[in-house]
């Protein structure tokens, strides 16, 4: 069964309430996390589960490559400059 909240959503909810937000219970925060793609709550038996995992892994690789390129550019600029 798909959960309606998580420990992380409870922590975020408490922090938002402490900062003065209203109507941001753990279920609302977890729902936002689902919509924003911050959590993968597909069951392992669901056809989308593996697609979501593969998408996250490939995105992480692209982000790491981009970060490395940016570091190289800064190093080159510093060496030239």
PELIN-V589510 format. One record per residue. N is the residue number from 1. PHI is phi in degrees with one decimal (NA if undefined). BURIAL is + if it has 16 or more other ideal C-beta (glycine too) atoms within 10 Angstrom, else -. Layout:
N/PHI/BURIAL  N/PHI/BURIAL
//
This chain:
1/NA/-  2/-77.2/-  3/-71.5/-  4/-103.6/-  5/-158.4/+  6/-138.3/-  7/-57.9/-  8/-65.8/-  9/-67.1/+  10/-67.4/-  11/-65.8/-  12/-62.6/+  13/-59.6/+  14/-61.4/-  15/-66.2/-  16/-64.2/+  17/-64.4/-  18/-61.3/-  19/-85.6/-  20/103.8/-  21/-74.4/-  22/-123.1/-  23/57.0/-  24/-125.7/+  25/-72.8/+  26/-59.1/+  27/-69.4/-  28/-64.9/-  29/-64.2/+  30/-63.7/+  31/-60.9/-  32/-61.9/-  33/-61.8/+  34/-65.3/-  35/-64.4/-  36/-79.1/-  37/80.1/-  38/-83.3/-  39/-138.2/+  40/-107.0/-  41/-103.5/-  42/-69.7/+  43/-67.7/-  44/-61.5/-  45/-81.1/-  46/-76.3/-  47/-64.9/-  48/-82.1/-  49/-56.5/-  50/-65.6/-  51/-61.4/-  52/-67.5/-  53/-63.4/-  54/-62.7/-  55/-62.6/-  56/-67.5/-  57/-64.1/-  58/-70.1/-  59/-65.4/-  60/-63.8/-  61/-66.4/-  62/-62.9/-  63/-63.0/-  64/-65.7/-  65/-63.3/-  66/-64.6/-  67/-64.8/-  68/-65.0/-  69/-61.6/-  70/-64.1/-  71/-65.2/-  72/-61.4/-  73/-62.8/-  74/-65.5/-  75/-63.0/-  76/-63.6/-  77/-63.9/-  78/-65.2/-  79/-66.4/-  80/-78.9/-  81/-92.7/-
//
